[in-house]
Amino acid sequence: MTAFLLWLLLFVFCWPLALLALVLYPLIWLILLPFRLLGFAVEGVFSFLHALLMLPARALRGPKG
């Protein structure tokens, strides 16, 4: 809600900048989308490597209880 109110305030005081932000936001989001997908993939690889390296320790620890 505050973001919307700040956008309205920007629109009142500087409408060309507000319209430019309104137009450029989807374009910037599309440009940054591959980097977000790459981040998810790298996080998944690191999680897999962590689980793989910790597997012997988990196996030697035995059952929980």
N, C-alpha and C positions, 0 to 999 in steps of 0.2 A: 504494500500500500504506500509506503514511503517513497519507493522508487517511482511510482506513478505520480505522486504529488511533486516530487522533484522534477520529473519530466514536464509536468504542467507548468511549474515555475519557470523552467528553462524556455518553454514554448512562449510564455507571456513576455519574458524579458528579451529573449534572443531567438525569435522563431526561425531564422534561416539555419542557425546551428542545430536547433531541435529537429528540423526537417532533414538536415544532412545526417544527423545521428540516426534518425528513423530509417533512412534509406540505406546507410552503410552498415548497420548492425547485422542484417541477414547476410550481407556479403562477407563480412569479417567472420561470422559464424561458419559460413561455408569454407572459407580459407583455412580456418583452424580445425575443422573437423578431421582431416587426416591425422593431425598431430594427436588429437584425443584418442582416435582409434589405435594409433601406434603406442600411446601410453597404456591403454588397456592390454595390448599384446605383450609389451615389455613387463608389465606387472604380473601377467599370467606366467611368463617364462621364469621370472624370479621366484614366484611362489612355487612353481614346479621344482626348480633347482633346490630351494630350501627344503621342500618335503623329501626330495631324493637324498639330500645330504643328511637329513635327520632320521632317515629310515632305520639305519643300523642301531642308533641310540634308542629309538622307540621299540625296536624289536628286542633289544637286550633288557629293557626296563621291565618287560613282562606285562601281564594283565593288570589293569587298575583294580584296586579293591582295598 
